Amino acid sequence: MKFCGIQKTSLIDFPDRVASVLFTPGCNLRCPYCYNWRLILEPGGPFLSEEEALQILKSRRKYVDAVVITGGEPTLQKDLPQFLRRLKENGFAVKLDTNGFFPDVLSECLPYVDYVALDVKTSPEKYVLLGARDISNYLYTLEMLKRGIVDYEFRSTVVPSFIDEEDITKIGELVKGAKRFALQPFIPGDTLDKKFDSVQPYSNEKIAQFADMMKKYANEVIFRI
């Protein structure tokens, strides 16, 4: 494993836990509104090695009890399951953020994961705009998490032009029966496609309306401001 960086303390990335966050390089998608695009297009070193990351984490055990692995897309790295096993052996709770396109790797990770956050970026037919022409693996991941025993959430960043009322309905049908669905606002800034730097985000009232629409599809709906 190699990492682009570490956030030593986070109070928001792992529900009800104080966590450190490790960032992995590379991603199979090209979301134009991505703000971590440098991890994808410019993943230059020096990288943090697996051993260095573990050393930092163990030194912070008095401050954090959990680790979040995010990206980029962590499941691009085939040795991810082995690293997660080492985290569990060292007593950490583990959360994995993923876009869901590599279910075989994710399946190997699940024995060592306490919580999975799966991105639901838009309605199925719009995934082509993110560089995904075949979403069959993604759909498999959705169903695998719904059927499984690992705690999870499906989550959407509500980006104008990628999510509107029609998309919310299609997403709802896609995730129907989900344990938990979270919506979070898009915050414009330093994005992959500079056109999204100045996109006007939805109001909190509009996202709350989307959240109300999702309540017929998921057991718990969270609106993260």
Backbone hydrogen bonds, N-H to C=O, Kabsch-Sander energy under -0.5 kcal/mol:
donor,donor_aa,acceptor,acceptor_aa,energy
3,F,48,L,-2.3
4,C,23,F,-2.9
5,G,23,F,-0.9
7,Q,21,V,-2.8
8,K,6,I,-0.6
10,S,19,A,-2.3
17,R,14,F,-2.1
19,A,10,S,-2.4
19,A,17,R,-0.6
20,S,66,A,-2.0
21,V,7,Q,-2.8
22,L,68,V,-3.1
23,F,5,G,-2.3
24,T,70,T,-2.3
26,G,39,L,-3.1
30,R,130,L,-3.0
34,C,31,C,-2.0
39,L,36,N,-1.7
40,I,37,W,-1.1
41,L,37,W,-2.9
42,E,38,R,-1.3
44,G,42,E,-2.4
48,L,3,F,-3.2
49,S,47,F,-0.6
50,E,1,M,-1.0
53,A,49,S,-2.6
54,L,50,E,-2.4
55,Q,51,E,-2.2
56,I,52,E,-2.2
57,L,53,A,-2.6
58,K,54,L,-2.8
59,S,55,Q,-1.6
60,R,56,I,-0.7
60,R,57,L,-1.1
61,R,58,K,-1.2
63,Y,60,R,-2.0
64,V,60,R,-2.2
65,D,18,V,-1.9
66,A,18,V,-0.9
67,V,93,A,-2.6
68,V,20,S,-2.9
69,I,95,K,-2.5
70,T,22,L,-2.8
70,T,68,V,-0.6
71,G,72,G,-0.5
72,G,26,G,-0.6
73,E,26,G,-2.8
76,L,73,E,-1.6
77,Q,74,P,-2.0
78,K,76,L,-0.7
80,L,77,Q,-1.8
83,F,79,D,-1.6
84,L,80,L,-2.5
85,R,81,P,-2.1
86,R,82,Q,-1.6
87,L,83,F,-2.0
88,K,84,L,-2.3
89,E,85,R,-2.3
90,N,86,R,-1.3
91,G,88,K,-1.9
92,F,87,L,-2.2
93,A,65,D,-2.1
95,K,67,V,-2.6
96,L,115,Y,-2.3
97,D,69,I,-2.7
98,T,117,A,-2.4
106,L,102,F,-2.3
107,S,103,P,-2.8
108,E,104,D,-1.4
109,C,105,V,-1.4
110,L,106,L,-1.7
112,Y,109,C,-2.5
113,V,110,L,-1.5
114,D,94,V,-2.7
115,Y,94,V,-1.4
116,V,151,D,-1.7
117,A,96,L,-2.5
118,L,116,V,-0.6
118,L,153,E,-2.6
119,D,98,T,-2.2
119,D,117,A,-0.5
120,V,155,R,-3.3
121,K,119,D,-0.6
123,S,162,F,-0.6
126,K,123,S,-1.5
127,Y,123,S,-0.5
127,Y,124,P,-1.3
129,L,126,K,-1.7
130,L,127,Y,-1.7
131,G,128,V,-1.3
132,A,127,Y,-1.9
133,R,131,G,-0.7
139,L,135,I,-2.5
140,Y,136,S,-2.0
141,T,137,N,-2.1
142,L,138,Y,-2.2
143,E,139,L,-1.9
144,M,140,Y,-2.4
145,L,141,T,-2.5
146,K,142,L,-2.0
147,R,143,E,-2.1
148,G,144,M,-1.2
151,D,114,D,-0.7
153,E,116,V,-2.2
154,F,180,R,-2.2
155,R,118,L,-2.3
156,S,182,A,-2.5
158,V,156,S,-0.6
158,V,184,Q,-2.7
159,V,157,T,-1.6
162,F,159,V,-2.0
163,I,159,V,-2.0
168,I,164,D,-2.6
169,T,165,E,-1.8
170,K,166,E,-1.9
171,I,167,D,-3.2
172,G,168,I,-2.7
173,E,169,T,-2.1
174,L,170,K,-1.7
175,V,171,I,-2.2
176,K,172,G,-0.6
177,G,217,Y,-2.8
178,A,175,V,-1.8
178,A,217,Y,-0.7
181,F,220,E,-2.6
182,A,154,F,-2.8
183,L,222,I,-2.9
184,Q,156,S,-2.3
186,F,158,V,-0.9
191,T,189,G,-1.5
192,L,34,C,-1.5
193,D,32,P,-3.1
194,K,192,L,-0.7
196,F,193,D,-2.4
197,D,194,K,-1.3
198,S,195,K,-0.8
199,V,196,F,-0.7
202,Y,158,V,-0.5
207,I,203,S,-2.1
208,A,204,N,-2.4
209,Q,205,E,-1.6
210,F,206,K,-2.0
211,A,207,I,-2.6
212,D,208,A,-2.1
213,M,209,Q,-1.8
214,M,210,F,-1.8
215,K,211,A,-0.8
215,K,212,D,-0.6
216,K,213,M,-0.9
217,Y,214,M,-2.2
218,A,214,M,-1.8
219,N,178,A,-2.8
222,I,181,F,-2.9
224,R,183,L,-3.0
224,R,222,I,-0.6
225,I,223,F,-0.6
